[in-house]
């Protein structure tokens, strides 16, 4: 009986650890994407995105600055401590 309890606890601990590792990996990938987006925004290259009506539009300088500030804030909030 005690053996089964220890075995179940070990399985639960392993499942929890696996889930935590998956969350860490997902967070690292998202932070990497945000950092790549920030570098792209800061590069000065023209950026095209889809408007609500489906047309393509260039990001204006004021919009670029807003996106840079927003992305930096997201990185600061969600990527602290992520390697």
C-alpha positions in Angstrom: 0.0 0.0 0.0 2.8 2.5 0.9 4.7 1.5 -2.2 1.7 2.4 -4.4 1.3 5.7 -2.7 4.9 6.6 -3.2 4.7 5.4 -6.8 1.6 7.6 -7.4 3.3 10.6 -5.8 6.4 10.1 -7.9 4.2 9.9 -11.1 2.3 13.0 -10.1 5.6 14.9 -9.3 7.0 13.8 -12.7 3.9 14.9 -14.5 4.0 18.3 -12.7 7.6 18.8 -13.5 7.0 17.9 -17.2 4.1 20.4 -17.3 6.3 23.1 -15.7 9.1 22.5 -18.2 6.6 22.8 -21.1 5.4 26.1 -19.7 9.0 27.4 -19.4 9.8 26.4 -23.0 6.7 28.1 -24.3 7.5 31.2 -22.3 11.0 31.2 -23.7 9.7 30.9 -27.2 7.2 33.8 -26.7 10.0 36.0 -25.3 12.2 35.1 -28.2 9.4 36.2 -30.6 8.9 39.4 -28.8 12.6 40.2 -28.8 12.7 39.5 -32.6 9.7 41.7 -33.1 11.4 44.5 -31.1 14.6 44.2 -33.1 12.5 44.4 -36.3 10.7 47.5 -35.1 13.9 49.2 -34.0 15.7 48.4 -37.3 13.9 51.2 -39.1 12.8 48.9 -42.0 9.4 49.6 -43.4 6.8 47.3 -41.8 3.6 46.3 -43.5 0.6 45.0 -41.7 -3.0 44.2 -42.5 -5.6 46.8 -41.9 -9.0 45.8 -40.5 -10.4 45.9 -44.1 -7.7 43.5 -45.3 -5.6 46.0 -47.1 -1.9 46.3 -46.5 -0.7 49.4 -44.8 2.8 50.7 -43.8 3.4 51.3 -40.1 3.9 55.1 -39.6 6.6 56.4 -37.3 4.2 57.3 -34.5 2.7 53.8 -34.7 6.1 52.3 -34.7 7.0 54.1 -31.5 3.8 52.9 -29.9 4.6 49.3 -30.9 8.1 49.6 -29.6 6.9 50.9 -26.3 4.2 48.2 -26.1 6.7 45.4 -27.0 9.3 46.7 -24.5 6.6 46.7 -21.8 5.5 43.1 -22.7 9.1 42.0 -22.6 9.7 43.6 -19.2 6.5 42.1 -17.8 6.7 38.6 -19.2 10.3 37.9 -19.9 12.0 38.8 -16.6 14.1 35.9 -15.5 13.6 33.9 -18.7 16.8 32.7 -20.2 
